[in-house]
Amino acid sequence: ISLIALTFFIAGCASSPDKISTQYVPAATYSNYSCDQIASSLRQKNNRMQVLYGNLKSEADADKWQMGVGMLLFWPSLFFLEGGDTPEASEYARIKGEVDALNEASIQKSC
């Protein structure tokens, strides 16, 4: 039973942004963009991705810290872990896909 409980707590922790998979976005989405539009959109999305990465990393680190303290000191406190991925994790996955698609569109257009 303790193994099941441990699995439940670990699954409830926020994912590290490095482990969030990229949501597929087809490059054709940006086929009508000019090279300048692609570059501008890449800058905006990369800036947002950096902000999200920092937020998600902080959240995942905090969950790991809380998990460690809870396991060592007082395991019932683990029931109060916020845990789980936030809507920011979904946005991060989507933006990663958009950046990949924009890069592919840039290559296709020889920008």
C-alpha positions in Angstrom: 0.0 0.0 0.0 2.8 2.4 0.7 4.1 2.0 -2.8 0.7 2.9 -4.2 0.6 6.0 -2.0 4.1 7.0 -3.1 3.1 6.6 -6.7 0.0 8.7 -6.1 2.1 11.5 -4.6 4.8 11.5 -7.2 2.1 11.6 -10.0 0.6 14.6 -8.3 3.8 16.6 -8.6 4.2 19.3 -11.3 6.2 18.2 -14.3 9.6 19.7 -15.0 9.4 21.8 -18.2 12.2 19.7 -19.6 9.8 16.7 -19.5 6.8 18.3 -21.0 6.3 16.9 -24.5 5.8 19.2 -27.5 2.3 19.5 -28.9 2.4 19.0 -32.7 1.6 22.1 -34.8 1.9 21.7 -38.6 4.3 24.1 -40.3 1.6 24.7 -42.9 -0.1 26.8 -40.3 2.5 29.5 -41.0 2.8 28.9 -44.8 1.4 32.4 -45.6 3.7 34.2 -43.2 6.5 36.3 -44.6 10.0 35.8 -43.3 9.6 39.0 -41.2 6.4 37.7 -39.7 8.0 34.4 -38.9 10.9 36.1 -37.2 8.6 38.4 -35.2 6.4 35.5 -34.1 9.4 33.4 -33.1 10.7 36.3 -30.9 7.3 36.6 -29.2 6.9 32.9 -28.7 10.4 32.4 -27.4 10.0 35.2 -24.9 6.7 33.7 -23.6 8.3 30.2 -23.6 11.2 31.5 -21.3 8.7 33.0 -18.9 6.6 29.8 -18.8 9.8 27.7 -18.4 10.8 29.7 -15.4 7.4 29.5 -13.8 7.1 25.7 -14.5 10.6 25.0 -13.2 9.9 26.9 -10.0 6.7 25.0 -9.5 8.3 21.6 -10.2 11.2 22.5 -7.8 8.9 23.5 -5.1 6.9 20.3 -5.4 10.1 18.3 -5.2 11.1 20.2 -2.1 7.7 19.7 -0.5 7.8 16.0 -1.4 11.3 15.6 0.1 10.4 17.3 3.4 7.1 15.5 3.6 8.7 12.1 3.1 11.3 12.8 5.7 9.4 14.7 8.4 5.7 14.3 8.1 4.2 12.2 5.4 0.5 13.2 6.0 1.5 16.7 4.8 1.9 15.2 1.3 -1.9 15.1 1.0 -1.8 18.9 0.8 0.7 19.1 -2.1 -0.7 21.3 -4.8 0.7 19.0 -7.4 -0.3 18.3 -11.0 0.3 20.4 -14.1 -1.2 23.8 -14.5 -2.7 25.3 -17.6 0.7 26.9 -18.1 2.1 23.4 -18.8 -0.4 23.0 -21.7 0.4 26.4 -23.0 4.1 25.6 -22.8 3.6 22.4 -24.8 1.6 24.3 -27.4 4.1 27.1 -27.8 7.0 24.6 -28.1 5.0 23.1 -31.0 4.4 26.5 -32.5 8.1 27.4 -32.3 9.0 24.1 -34.0 6.5 24.8 -36.8 7.7 28.3 -37.2 11.3 27.1 -37.5 10.2 24.5 -40.1 8.3 27.2 -42.0 11.4 29.4 -41.9 13.5 26.6 -43.4 11.0 25.9 -46.1 10.9 29.6 -47.1 14.7 29.9 -46.9 14.5 32.8 -44.5 
